[in-house]
Amino acid sequence: MSTVIPIEGTFDTLLKNLTEVRTELKAHQAIERELKGQRDDLEAQVVARLKEQGLSSGANEVCSVSIKEEIVPTVEDWDLVQKYVQDTGQFELFQKRLSATAYRELLSMNHPVPGVKPFELTRLNFRSK
């Protein structure tokens, strides 16, 4: 477990603490990626073992597992999909999220988007030396 890093002090101290936290977070993310890779490999092996035994579920004293298969979309032609959605009005096929980059570009060209208000998000750019 990581140590608690103070979140107050001089500007220099804050920058050093921020660097330390970001470094520690990066290390944890690397560990997380490795663990997720191991999890994915183990899950694939469990699914393969269940399938080769003709089972859809299994259990032991520590856990139970079951295979769930679902259909997910893989778009091969966005133009066709967009035309279909426009023609049928089935906009529920899209996730409700705007592209921030495209929105900023429209704003910069003085083209506001009806129903959308700009929100200024303050972020801190960080570069380690």
N, C-alpha and C positions, 0 to 999 in steps of 0.2 A: 504494500500500500504506500502511496506517495505521502510526502510530508506536506503540511499545510504551509503555503507560501503567503506571507503578508500582502495585503492588497492596499497598503497605504505606505507613505514615506516620501522621500524626495523624488523628484522626477527621474534622476539617475537610478534610484532603487526600484522605482516602478518599471522602468525599461528593463533592468536586469531581471526582475521577477517575471515580467511578461515573457522574456526570452526563455527563462527556465521552464515556465509553464508550457510554452509552445513546444519546447524540446521534449519535455516529458509526454505531452499529448501525442507528438509524432511517434515516440517510442511505443506508446500504448496502441496507437493505430497500426503500427507494424505488427505488433503481437496479435491484435484483433484480426488483421488480414490473414496471418498465418493460421490462427485458430479457426477462422471461417473456412479456409481452404481444407484443413483437416476435417472439419465437420462435414463439408460437402463431399469429400472423398468417402468418409465413413457412411454417410447417408446413401451414396451411390452403391456402396458395397452391400448395405443392408437391403436396399431395394432389389439389387441383383440376386441376393441370396433368397429373399422371399419369392421372387418370380421363378427362380429355378426350382424351388420347392412347391410351386403352384399355390402359394399363400398370398393373402392380401393383408395379413396382420400377424403380429407376433408379440410376445412379451416375456419378461423374466422378472426377477425380484426387484429390479431397479427402474424399469420403464416398460411402456408398451408403445408399439409403433403400428401404423397402418399406412398403406399406400393410398394416396389420393391423386387421381389423375384429373386434370382439368384442361380445357381448351383455352389457349390465349392467342391473341392476334399477332401476326407478323406481317406488317405492311410491305407489299412488294411494289406498289405503284400508288404513291400519295395523290397524284392527280386524279386517278380513278376514284379513290376513297373520298376525296374532297368533293368531287362532282356528285357522287352518290349521296353524301350527307346533305349537300346543298339541294339536290333534286328531291330528296325524301324528307328533309327537315329533321333527320335523326341526329341532332347535335349531341345527344347523350353519348354518342360513340367517342366524343372527344373529352379529355380531361379539362376541367375548368381552371385553366391557368394561362395567363398571358405571358408572352415573351418580353422580358424587361428590355432587352436590347432593341427589339422592333418597336416597342412602345416609346422608348427614349428617342429613337430615330424619327418617329412621327411627330413627337413633341418638338424636336429641334427644327422640323420643317413647318412648324406652326399648324399642325393638324391634330387638334385634340380628339380623343376617342370618346364618343358619347357613353355615359355610364361609368366612366373611369376617372378617378381623381389621382393626381400625382401625390406620392408620399416620399419625402426625402429621408432616406435611410443613411445614417452616418456610420461609416465603417472606418476602421483603422488599418491602413496598409502597413505591412510589417516586412522588413528585410533583415535577416541576420547577417553579421559581418564575419 
